[in-house]
């Protein structure tokens, strides 16, 4: 009986796959691109927004649990809820949804999927991680930090409990494999609430040079993401809106989930920066 991991090219699914492999538990990565050259993970073409790809995973192996990531499509909950019903008919009885701190039961977005899982008579866990530390090593921020010594945001002095994708993946692994399902939401926070000024200070210490946080207003931030980063206006506004919410301490919080579920504390941002400093050097 295998675990299907959707979002196979994302930050967390490949990490969950590695944990399942290490535990000798069968799994299958689902990716819109299908099997990637050189990948050691069993992979099948799967696109949450394309129902014709939903059959293949179940033809490949017997699946008992599914890890679900939000796809970047319009009204994703419509497809995801329909897929839950499809998977349930194929014998799946456990679903782990990776949502976010903003998810609210019944509200558009992952809250709609959360509500559906609660009403579907299945085992479930809803992961609600704060902002990923890994965002700072993606191409955009890797460039501005590495080449310009700057971090541009509209988050102002908002405090955020940044969390490592490794810790999120480990919580997901347990939610998928533990004997008794959690059947609740799990808010996943890092060990400390940090402003981007503090992130810049830590990076300055680790890299041995001055990193500066440039605080921008809404219009400047959106314009920069569109003109400099090449994002669509829709996605630029979406990211800026998240940063504006963070500026009001929407993300601020604490949680013992990582310690309670995995048995160890979550990684600190300074530890993460030390491990990844070559990206910004």
C-alpha positions in Angstrom: 0.0 0.0 0.0 1.6 3.2 -1.2 1.5 6.9 -0.5 0.8 9.3 -3.4 2.6 12.6 -3.1 1.2 15.4 -5.3 3.2 18.5 -6.0 6.1 16.3 -6.9 8.3 19.2 -8.1 7.6 21.4 -5.0 9.5 22.1 -1.9 8.0 19.5 0.4 6.9 16.5 -1.6 10.4 15.3 -2.7 11.5 15.7 1.0 8.6 13.6 2.1 9.5 11.1 -0.6 13.1 10.8 0.8 11.8 10.2 4.3 9.4 7.4 3.0 12.3 5.9 1.1 14.5 5.9 4.1 11.8 4.2 6.1 11.3 1.6 3.4 7.7 2.7 2.8 6.3 2.6 -0.7 5.3 5.8 -2.3 4.7 7.5 -5.7 5.5 11.1 -6.7 2.9 12.8 -8.8 4.2 15.6 -11.0 2.8 17.6 -13.9 6.0 17.0 -15.8 6.0 13.2 -15.2 9.2 11.3 -14.4 12.3 13.6 -14.4 15.6 12.5 -15.8 18.0 11.3 -13.1 15.3 11.2 -10.4 15.6 8.3 -8.0 11.9 8.6 -7.0 9.1 6.5 -8.6 7.1 9.2 -10.4 4.0 9.4 -12.5 2.5 12.2 -14.5 -0.2 13.8 -12.4 -1.9 17.2 -12.8 -4.6 18.1 -10.2 -6.2 20.4 -12.8 -6.3 17.6 -15.5 -8.7 14.9 -14.5 -7.4 12.6 -17.3 -4.2 12.2 -15.3 -6.0 11.1 -12.1 -6.3 7.5 -13.2 -2.6 6.6 -13.7 -1.4 6.6 -10.1 -4.1 4.1 -9.2 -3.2 1.8 -12.1 0.4 1.8 -10.9 0.0 0.8 -7.3 -2.5 0.4 -4.4 -2.6 3.7 -2.7 -3.7 4.2 0.9 -2.8 7.8 1.6 -2.4 11.0 -0.4 -0.4 14.2 0.3 -2.0 17.2 -1.3 -0.4 20.5 -2.3 -2.4 23.5 -3.6 -1.9 23.7 -7.4 -1.5 27.1 -9.1 -4.8 27.0 -10.9 -8.1 29.0 -10.6 -10.4 27.8 -7.8 -8.1 24.8 -7.0 -10.5 23.6 -4.3 -13.0 22.5 -7.0 -10.6 20.1 -8.5 -9.0 19.0 -5.2 -12.4 18.1 -3.6 -13.4 16.2 -6.7 -10.1 14.4 -6.5 -10.6 13.5 -2.9 -13.9 11.9 -3.8 -12.2 10.0 -6.7 -9.4 8.8 -4.5 -11.8 7.7 -1.8 -13.6 5.5 -4.4 -10.2 4.0 -5.2 -9.7 2.9 -1.5 -7.7 5.9 -0.2 -8.7 6.7 3.4 -6.1 9.2 4.6 -5.4 12.6 3.2 -2.7 15.1 4.4 -3.3 18.6 3.1 -0.5 21.2 3.1 -2.4 24.5 3.4 -1.0 27.6 5.2 -1.6 29.8 8.2 -4.2 31.8 6.3 -6.4 28.8 5.6 -9.8 29.0 7.4 -12.4 26.2 7.4 -15.0 26.8 4.7 -13.4 29.9 3.2 -12.3 30.0 -0.5 -8.8 28.5 -0.9 -7.6 25.5 1.1 -10.3 26.1 3.7 -12.8 24.6 1.2 -10.7 21.4 1.0 -10.2 21.4 4.7 -14.0 21.5 5.2 -14.5 18.8 2.6 -12.1 16.4 4.3 -13.8 16.9 7.6 -17.2 16.0 6.0 -15.9 13.1 3.8 -15.6 10.5 6.6 -11.8 10.0 6.0 -8.7 10.3 8.1 -7.0 13.7 7.6 -4.5 16.2 8.7 -4.3 19.8 7.6 -0.7 21.2 7.8 -0.6 25.0 8.3 3.0 26.1 8.0 4.2 29.6 8.2 6.6 31.1 5.6 9.3 28.8 4.2 12.9 29.6 4.9 13.6 28.2 1.5 11.9 31.2 -0.1 15.2 33.0 0.6 17.3 30.6 -1.6 14.9 30.8 -4.6 16.2 32.7 -7.6 14.7 36.1 -6.8 15.9 36.5 -3.3 19.1 34.5 -4.0 20.0 37.2 -6.6 19.1 40.3 -4.5 20.8 38.9 -1.4 23.8 37.5 -3.3 24.4 40.2 -5.8 22.8 43.3 -4.3 23.1 42.6 -0.5 19.4 43.6 -0.2 16.0 42.1 0.7 13.0 43.9 -0.7 9.6 43.4 1.0 6.4 45.1 2.0 6.4 43.2 5.3 7.8 46.3 7.2 8.4 45.2 10.8 6.1 42.3 10.8 7.2 39.2 12.8 7.2 35.8 11.0 8.0 32.4 12.5 9.9 31.2 9.4 9.9 27.4 9.1 12.2 24.9 7.2 10.7 22.7 4.5 12.6 19.9 6.1 10.6 20.3 9.3 7.3 20.6 7.4 8.1 17.4 5.4 8.9 15.5 8.6 5.6 16.5 10.1 3.9 15.4 6.8 5.7 12.1 6.9 4.3 11.3 10.4 0.8 12.5 9.5 0.9 10.1 6.5 2.3 7.1 8.4 1.4 7.3 12.0 -1.0 4.5 13.1 -3.8 6.8 14.4 -4.5 9.8 12.2 -4.4 13.2 13.8 -7.7 14.3 12.3 -7.0 18.0 13.0 -5.0 21.0 11.7 -1.3 21.4 12.7 0.0 24.9 12.7 3.7 24.6 12.0 6.0 27.4 13.1 9.7 27.9 13.4 11.4 28.4 16.8 11.3 32.3 16.7 9.4 35.2 15.3 11.7 37.3 13.1 11.3 40.5 11.2 13.1 40.9 7.8 15.4 43.3 9.6 16.4 40.5 11.9 16.7 38.1 8.9 19.1 40.6 7.3 21.1 40.8 10.6 21.5 37.1 10.7 22.5 36.9 7.1 25.0 39.7 7.6 26.6 37.7 10.5 26.7 34.4 8.6 28.0 35.9 5.3 30.4 38.4 6.8 29.0 41.4 4.9 26.1 43.9 5.3 22.7 42.7 4.1 20.0 45.3 4.2 16.2 45.0 4.3 14.5 47.6 2.0 11.0 48.3 3.2 8.6 49.2 0.3 5.1 50.4 0.1 2.4 48.4 -1.7 2.7 50.1 -5.2 6.5 50.0 -5.2 6.6 46.4 -4.2 4.1 45.3 -6.9 5.9 47.3 -9.6 9.2 45.7 -8.6 7.8 42.2 -8.7 6.3 42.8 -12.1 9.1 44.8 -13.8 12.2 43.4 -12.1 11.1 39.8 -11.1 8.9 39.2 -14.1 5.9 38.1 -12.2 2.3 38.5 -13.5 0.4 41.4 -12.0 -2.0 38.9 -10.4 0.8 36.9 -8.6 2.7 40.1 -7.7 -0.4 41.5 -6.0 -1.0 38.1 -4.3 2.5 38.0 -2.8 2.4 41.7 -1.8 -0.9 41.2 -0.1 0.7 38.4 2.0 3.6 40.7 2.9 1.1 43.4 3.9 -0.7 41.0 6.1 2.6 40.0 7.7 3.4 43.6 8.3 0.4 43.6 10.7 1.8 40.5 12.5 -0.8 38.2 10.9 1.9 35.4 10.7 3.2 36.0 14.2 2.8 32.9 16.5 4.3 30.0 18.2 3.7 26.2 18.0 5.0 23.0 19.5 3.9 20.9 16.6 7.4 20.1 15.2 8.7 19.1 18.7 5.6 17.2 19.5 5.3 15.3 16.3 9.0 14.7 15.4 10.6 14.7 18.8 13.0 17.5 18.0 12.8 21.3 17.8 12.4 23.1 14.5 15.5 24.4 12.7 16.4 28.0 13.5 17.0 30.5 10.7 20.6 30.9 11.7 21.2 27.1 11.3 19.4 27.3 7.9 21.6 30.2 6.8 24.8 28.4 7.8 23.7 25.4 5.8 22.8 27.5 2.7 25.3 30.3 2.8 26.9 29.2 -0.5 23.7 30.2 -2.3 24.2 33.9 -1.3 28.1 34.0 -1.6 
